[in-house]
């Protein structure tokens, strides 16, 4: 299954909360004209970003981030706003997490 690309990787999941990150958030970014491509390179350097997707719609990017506290969130957003307009949603809990994909 690995050779066929069905199994992509193996990994260990660490609890972000137990690692000292009190907040998890989803942040969308609507990039300013000419700032999307520079952001696509910069986002790879942010330790806070655990997942990042380029999306369709009014926003260009959605990121899943982990942060130590509210001040960390504020500082992180300050770094993002040079690239575009952000919207932040704080994650309260998981409803569905890593659900297995069934073969159609």
Residue frames relative to the residue before (quaternion, step in Angstrom):
aa qw qx qy qz dx dy dz
X 1.0000 0.0000 0.0000 0.0000 0.00 0.00 0.00
X 0.5944 0.5540 -0.3618 0.4570 3.58 1.12 -0.59
X 0.6725 0.5080 -0.2918 0.4522 3.58 0.91 -0.95
X 0.6778 0.4772 -0.2814 0.4835 3.60 1.13 -0.62
X 0.5008 -0.6721 0.4140 0.3550 3.60 1.27 -0.22
X 0.4276 0.6942 -0.4726 0.3345 3.59 1.26 0.19
X 0.7184 0.2745 -0.1807 0.6131 3.58 1.02 -0.83
X 0.2279 -0.8188 0.5180 0.0962 3.56 -0.52 1.20
X 0.7923 -0.1796 0.1339 0.5676 3.61 0.99 -0.74
X 0.3148 -0.6782 0.6233 0.2291 3.50 -1.43 0.10
X 0.0916 0.8103 -0.5754 0.0625 3.59 -1.01 0.70
X 0.3770 -0.6683 0.5894 0.2525 3.50 -1.36 0.29
X 0.2622 -0.7657 0.5684 0.1476 3.56 -0.93 0.88
X 0.2020 -0.7684 0.6013 0.0842 3.55 -0.81 1.09
X 0.4700 -0.6529 0.5124 0.3004 3.59 -1.01 0.77
X 0.3768 -0.7325 0.5166 0.2337 3.58 -0.58 1.11
X 0.6179 0.5492 -0.3433 0.4457 3.60 1.05 -0.72
X 0.6927 0.4614 -0.2730 0.4824 3.58 0.89 -0.93
X 0.6555 0.4941 -0.3086 0.4806 3.61 1.20 -0.45
X 0.6687 -0.5460 0.2871 0.4152 3.60 1.27 0.18
X 0.5797 0.5602 -0.3885 0.4463 3.60 1.24 0.16
X 0.2439 -0.8199 0.5090 0.0957 3.55 -0.36 1.29
X 0.7684 0.2932 -0.1542 0.5475 3.59 1.19 -0.52
X 0.0712 -0.7159 0.6902 0.0778 3.49 -1.27 0.65
X 0.0020 0.8169 -0.5751 0.0450 3.57 -0.89 0.91
X 0.2870 -0.6746 0.6417 0.2255 3.49 -1.40 0.32
X 0.0465 -0.7956 0.6039 -0.0132 3.56 -0.75 1.08
X 0.1646 -0.7604 0.6205 0.0988 3.54 -0.89 0.99
X 0.1652 -0.7725 0.6088 0.0727 3.52 -1.19 0.68
X 0.1320 -0.7299 0.6663 0.0766 3.53 -1.00 0.94
X 0.3016 -0.8192 0.4637 0.1513 3.54 -0.13 1.35
X 0.4811 -0.6198 0.5423 0.3004 3.53 -1.21 0.69
X 0.6675 -0.4902 0.3764 0.4153 3.56 -1.26 0.47
X 0.8387 0.1728 -0.1564 0.4921 3.56 -0.83 1.04
X 0.6509 0.5469 -0.3144 0.4223 3.62 1.24 -0.04
X 0.4993 0.6780 -0.4342 0.3200 3.61 1.20 -0.23
X 0.6914 0.4826 -0.2979 0.4475 3.61 0.73 -0.98
X 0.6514 0.4801 -0.3419 0.4778 3.65 0.89 -0.75
X 0.6418 0.5245 -0.3327 0.4497 3.59 1.01 -0.74
X 0.6258 0.5575 -0.3427 0.4245 3.60 0.97 -0.81
X 0.6618 0.4556 -0.3020 0.5131 3.60 1.14 -0.51
X 0.6713 0.5251 -0.2970 0.4305 3.59 0.90 -0.95
X 0.6339 0.5697 -0.3463 0.3920 3.60 0.91 -0.88
X 0.6015 0.5800 -0.3530 0.4209 3.60 1.11 -0.57
X 0.6829 0.4971 -0.2814 0.4555 3.60 1.20 -0.44
X 0.5766 0.6040 -0.3796 0.3984 3.61 1.22 -0.27
X 0.3850 -0.7327 0.5179 0.2161 3.60 -0.66 1.09
X 0.6156 0.5880 -0.3377 0.4016 3.59 1.12 -0.63
X 0.6655 0.5229 -0.2982 0.4412 3.59 1.11 -0.66
X 0.1420 -0.8012 0.5782 0.0603 3.57 -0.63 1.15
X 0.7728 0.0230 -0.0374 0.6332 3.59 1.23 -0.43
X 0.0061 0.7841 -0.6203 0.0165 3.54 -1.07 0.74
X 0.0644 -0.8007 0.5955 -0.0087 3.55 -0.88 1.02
X 0.3012 -0.6768 0.6349 0.2195 3.54 -1.15 0.70
X 0.0852 -0.8446 0.5276 -0.0328 3.56 -0.64 1.14
X 0.4742 -0.6150 0.5360 0.3310 3.53 -1.36 0.14
X 0.5752 0.5898 -0.4391 0.3584 3.56 -1.27 0.26
X 0.7854 -0.3322 0.2411 0.4633 3.56 -1.27 -0.38
X 0.7206 0.3488 -0.2255 0.5553 3.58 1.13 -0.61
X 0.4295 -0.7045 0.5072 0.2489 3.57 -1.25 0.43
X 0.8048 0.1979 -0.0257 0.5590 3.55 1.08 -0.85
X 0.0173 -0.7302 0.6795 0.0689 3.53 -1.25 0.58
X 0.1057 -0.7991 0.5918 0.0051 3.54 -0.90 1.07
X 0.2350 -0.6909 0.6586 0.1833 3.52 -1.21 0.61
X 0.0129 -0.8253 0.5621 -0.0523 3.57 -0.62 1.13
X 0.2115 -0.7312 0.6300 0.1540 3.55 -1.27 0.49
X 0.0598 -0.8128 0.5774 -0.0486 3.54 -0.93 1.02
X 0.5649 -0.6285 0.4241 0.3256 3.55 -1.12 0.69
X 0.7869 -0.1439 0.1639 0.5772 3.59 0.93 -0.93
X 0.7469 -0.3965 0.2793 0.4549 3.58 -1.30 -0.08
X 0.6295 0.5340 -0.3367 0.4530 3.60 1.00 -0.75
X 0.6224 0.5257 -0.3245 0.4805 3.57 1.03 -0.80
X 0.6311 0.5268 -0.3193 0.4713 3.59 1.00 -0.84
X 0.6553 0.5136 -0.3113 0.4580 3.58 0.89 -0.93
X 0.6744 0.4920 -0.2911 0.4673 3.60 0.90 -0.92
X 0.6459 0.5162 -0.3211 0.4618 3.58 1.02 -0.78
X 0.6473 0.5035 -0.3179 0.4758 3.60 0.93 -0.84
X 0.6087 0.5564 -0.3492 0.4449 3.60 1.02 -0.74
X 0.6522 0.5009 -0.3139 0.4745 3.60 1.08 -0.66
X 0.6819 0.5156 -0.2790 0.4374 3.57 1.09 -0.74
X 0.6518 0.5862 -0.3346 0.3458 3.58 0.94 -0.85
X 0.5493 0.5784 -0.4237 0.4291 3.62 1.16 -0.10
X 0.6914 0.4683 -0.2661 0.4814 3.60 1.26 -0.41
X 0.7902 -0.2286 0.1649 0.5442 3.59 1.13 -0.46
X 0.6567 -0.4843 0.4089 0.4087 3.51 -1.41 -0.18
X 0.1714 -0.8069 0.5609 0.0701 3.58 -0.85 0.97
X 0.0985 -0.7215 0.6780 0.1000 3.51 -1.40 0.39
X 0.1458 -0.8152 0.5596 0.0326 3.55 -0.87 0.98
X 0.0537 -0.7555 0.6524 0.0245 3.53 -1.06 0.88
X 0.3199 -0.7381 0.5657 0.1815 3.58 -0.83 1.02
X 0.3688 -0.7156 0.5505 0.2211 3.58 -0.90 0.95
X 0.2646 -0.7676 0.5663 0.1421 3.58 -0.84 1.01
X 0.7733 -0.1880 0.1508 0.5864 3.58 0.96 -0.87
X 0.5068 -0.6047 0.5125 0.3389 3.54 -1.35 0.24
X 0.2336 -0.7410 0.6116 0.1492 3.55 -1.03 0.81
X 0.7514 0.0222 -0.0001 0.6595 3.56 1.07 -0.86
X 0.0117 0.8151 -0.5769 0.0506 3.58 -0.76 1.00
X 0.8633 -0.0823 0.0201 0.4975 3.55 -0.81 1.11
X 0.1103 0.8166 -0.5511 0.1317 3.55 0.92 0.95
X 0.5027 -0.6604 0.4704 0.2999 3.57 -0.96 0.87
X 0.3756 -0.6983 0.5654 0.2272 3.55 -1.09 0.78
X 0.2419 -0.7709 0.5749 0.1291 3.56 -0.85 1.01
X 0.5320 -0.6163 0.4811 0.3250 3.52 -1.12 0.72
X 0.4683 -0.6961 0.4586 0.2929 3.62 -0.84 0.92
